[in-house]
Amino acid sequence: QVQLVESGGGLVQAGGSLRLSCAASGSTFRLNRFAWYRQAPGKQRELVASINTAGITNYADSVKGRVTISRDNAKSTVYLQMNSLKPEDTAIYYCYNSNFASWGQGTQVTVSS
C-alpha cells in the first residue's frame, strides 16, 4: 500500500496561485503513477491532472494552461501548481496513486471572487 498526505490548500482570491503537495510513502515512489482529482460540492470527482513515471503529463481541458503537475522523486512528492485561479476551481483536491488505487485525505481549495 501507499500513503498519501496532501497539503497546500487554502483560501485565495480569483487570479491568485496555490501549490498543492502530495507526500507519498510506503512504495518505491519513482515507479508509481499519480494524479490529482477534485470534487466540488454537489459534483462528481473529476480528474485534474496526471503524471506517469516518465514525467509525461495530462490535463483536464478546464485547467490547461493554468495548472502544472510535477514530481520530485528525491522527495517522494507530487505537486500541483495552480495559477490564475477561478471561483469554479473551488473544490477538495485529492492526490491519487494509480498503482495502488490509493487516495489521500484531500485538501480544500477555495477561490473567492
C-alpha positions as CSV (number, residue, x, y, z in Angstrom):
1,Q,0.0,0.0,0.0
2,V,1.0,3.6,-0.3
3,Q,0.1,6.5,2.0
4,L,-0.6,9.9,0.6
5,V,-0.7,13.2,2.5
6,E,-1.8,16.4,0.8
7,S,-1.1,19.9,1.9
8,G,-1.1,23.5,0.5
9,G,-4.8,24.2,0.2
10,G,-6.4,27.3,1.4
11,L,-8.4,30.5,0.6
12,V,-7.2,32.6,-2.3
13,Q,-8.6,35.4,-4.4
14,A,-9.5,34.9,-8.0
15,G,-6.4,35.3,-10.2
16,G,-4.2,34.0,-7.4
17,S,-2.0,30.9,-7.1
18,L,-1.6,27.9,-4.9
19,R,0.8,25.0,-4.9
20,L,-0.5,21.7,-3.6
21,S,1.8,19.0,-2.4
22,C,1.3,15.3,-2.0
23,A,3.8,13.4,0.0
24,A,3.9,9.6,-0.6
25,S,5.3,6.8,1.4
26,G,5.1,3.0,1.5
27,S,6.2,2.3,-2.0
28,T,9.1,3.0,-4.5
29,F,8.0,6.5,-5.5
30,R,9.7,6.6,-8.9
31,L,7.8,3.5,-10.0
32,N,4.4,5.0,-9.3
33,R,1.9,7.0,-11.3
34,F,0.0,9.8,-9.7
35,A,-2.9,12.1,-10.4
36,W,-4.8,15.0,-8.8
37,Y,-8.6,14.9,-8.7
38,R,-11.0,17.4,-7.4
39,Q,-14.6,17.3,-6.1
40,A,-16.8,20.4,-5.8
41,P,-19.9,20.4,-3.7
42,G,-22.7,18.5,-5.4
43,K,-20.5,17.4,-8.2
44,Q,-18.7,14.2,-9.1
45,R,-15.0,13.8,-8.5
46,E,-13.1,14.8,-11.7
47,L,-9.5,14.3,-12.9
48,V,-7.4,17.5,-12.9
49,A,-4.0,16.2,-14.0
50,S,-1.9,13.1,-14.1
51,I,1.8,12.3,-14.3
52,N,3.4,8.9,-15.1
53,T,6.8,7.5,-14.2
54,A,8.5,9.2,-17.2
55,G,7.1,12.6,-16.2
56,I,4.6,12.7,-19.0
57,T,1.6,14.7,-18.0
58,N,-2.1,15.0,-18.9
59,Y,-4.5,17.8,-18.0
60,A,-8.3,18.3,-18.0
61,D,-9.3,20.9,-20.6
62,S,-10.7,23.1,-17.8
63,V,-7.3,23.7,-16.3
64,K,-4.9,23.5,-19.3
65,G,-2.5,26.4,-19.4
66,R,-3.2,27.3,-15.7
67,V,-2.1,24.2,-13.9
68,T,1.1,22.2,-13.8
69,I,1.6,18.8,-12.3
70,S,5.2,17.7,-11.4
71,R,7.0,15.2,-9.3
72,D,10.2,15.2,-7.3
73,N,11.4,11.6,-7.0
74,A,14.1,12.5,-4.5
75,K,11.4,14.0,-2.1
76,S,8.7,11.4,-2.9
77,T,6.3,14.3,-3.6
78,V,3.9,15.2,-6.3
79,Y,3.0,18.9,-6.8
80,L,0.1,20.7,-8.4
81,Q,0.9,24.3,-9.2
82,M,-2.3,26.3,-9.9
83,N,-2.2,29.8,-11.4
84,S,-4.9,32.2,-12.5
85,L,-7.4,30.5,-10.1
86,K,-11.1,31.0,-10.7
87,P,-14.0,30.6,-8.3
88,E,-15.0,27.4,-10.2
89,D,-11.7,25.9,-9.1
90,T,-13.1,25.7,-5.6
91,A,-13.2,22.1,-4.5
92,I,-11.5,19.5,-2.4
93,Y,-8.4,18.3,-4.2
94,Y,-7.3,14.7,-3.8
95,C,-4.0,13.1,-4.6
96,Y,-4.3,9.6,-6.2
97,N,-1.9,6.8,-6.7
98,S,-2.7,4.8,-9.8
99,N,-0.6,1.8,-9.0
100,F,-2.4,1.1,-5.7
101,A,-5.7,2.9,-6.3
102,S,-5.0,4.9,-3.1
103,W,-6.4,8.3,-2.2
104,G,-5.2,11.0,0.1
105,Q,-7.4,12.7,2.6
106,G,-7.9,15.8,0.4
107,T,-7.1,19.4,0.8
108,Q,-9.6,22.3,0.5
109,V,-9.1,25.0,-2.1
110,T,-11.4,27.9,-2.0
111,V,-11.2,30.7,-4.6
112,S,-13.1,33.9,-3.8
113,S,-14.4,36.3,-6.5
